[in-house]
Amino acid sequence: MTVSVEDQKALRNAFGAFPTGVCIVTCSVDGEKLGMTMSSFNSLSLDPPLVLFSIDKRANGLPLWERAEGYAIHVLSQEQTDLSNRFARPGNKWEGVDCRPGEYDAPLLSGVAAVFVCAAERVIDSGDHRLFIARVERHRTDADRYPLVFAKGRYATLKLGEPMETDWPLAIHY
């Protein structure tokens, strides 16, 4: 089934009604640092600890991403819109960026709200994207930084209310 450009735009706008966080995923393959801004990051499983992200099949670096042994997934903070924009575009993304090599040589960025260091688990072909499933090996959260949010085609900030008490583990009904 082929979807018209108009239908794709309408669908993208509908997807935009669901706010997401903004991440930069980094890796290193054959000594080349890769990084990409994305909002297609999700938790997948607590046991084992798995996450997923997706990359468009038309991405120039896709063959390298598919060979990566591991990744660093950075949840950007509200102060990092410039960094998000830099890694969302082609060109030299790394010049002047504060980073250090982490596990799997994946560059670790500073100033983020959270970071997940992950081992590559599997890549799945799905529609016009490739799904990357990764096993979380380590993670760190900065409680003083609020995440950058994206909704309706623009960045947004969170207005946090009072903390809610939740029961854990959650009662799940099917």
C-alpha positions, 0 to 999 in steps of 0.5 A, spaced: 500 500 500 502 506 497 501 512 502 500 519 498 505 525 501 498 528 503 496 522 507 504 522 510 504 529 512 497 528 516 499 522 519 506 525 521 501 531 524 497 526 528 503 523 531 506 529 533 500 530 538 503 525 542 509 528 546 516 525 546 522 526 549 528 528 545 534 523 545 541 523 541 544 516 540 551 515 539 556 510 537 562 508 534 564 504 528 571 503 525 573 509 529 568 513 526 563 517 531 556 517 529 550 521 532 543 522 531 537 526 534 531 522 535 524 522 538 523 514 536 526 512 543 522 507 548 523 503 553 521 496 551 522 491 557 524 491 564 527 484 565 531 484 561 532 491 561 531 493 553 530 499 549 529 501 542 530 506 537 529 507 530 532 509 524 530 511 517 532 506 511 534 512 507 539 515 512 546 515 510 550 512 516 545 506 516 550 501 514 555 503 520 549 503 525 547 496 523 554 494 525 555 498 532 556 493 538 553 498 542 550 505 543 549 511 548 542 514 548 542 521 551 535 524 554 537 531 552 535 536 557 531 543 556 537 547 555 540 542 549 535 545 543 542 547 540 545 540 540 538 537 538 538 541 532 546 540 530 545 532 531 538 532 527 542 535 520 548 532 516 555 535 516 560 536 522 556 534 528 562 533 533 566 539 532 566 543 539 562 538 542 563 536 549 564 528 549 568 523 552 569 516 549 564 511 553 563 503 553 563 500 545 567 507 544 560 510 544 561 518 545 558 520 552 555 527 552 555 532 558 549 536 560 544 531 559 537 529 563 539 521 563 544 517 559 543 509 557 549 505 555 547 499 551 549 493 548 546 492 541 541 486 541 538 486 534 536 490 528 529 488 525 526 491 518 520 494 519 516 499 514 521 504 512 525 504 518 530 499 522 528 498 529 534 497 533 533 493 540 538 494 545 540 491 552 541 497 557 547 495 561 548 502 565 544 508 566 545 515 569 539 520 571 541 527 573 535 529 577 536 536 577 535 537 569 528 536 566 528 533 559 527 536 552 520 535 549 518 535 542 510 535 540 506 538 534 513 540 530 516 544 536 520 543 542 516 544 549 518 544 556 514 541 562 511 544 567 511 539 573 505 538 578 506 535 585 509 528 585 504 522 585 504 516 589 504 510 585 504 502 587 510 498 585 509 493 582 503 496 578 497 492 577 496 490 570 490 488 567 489 485 560 
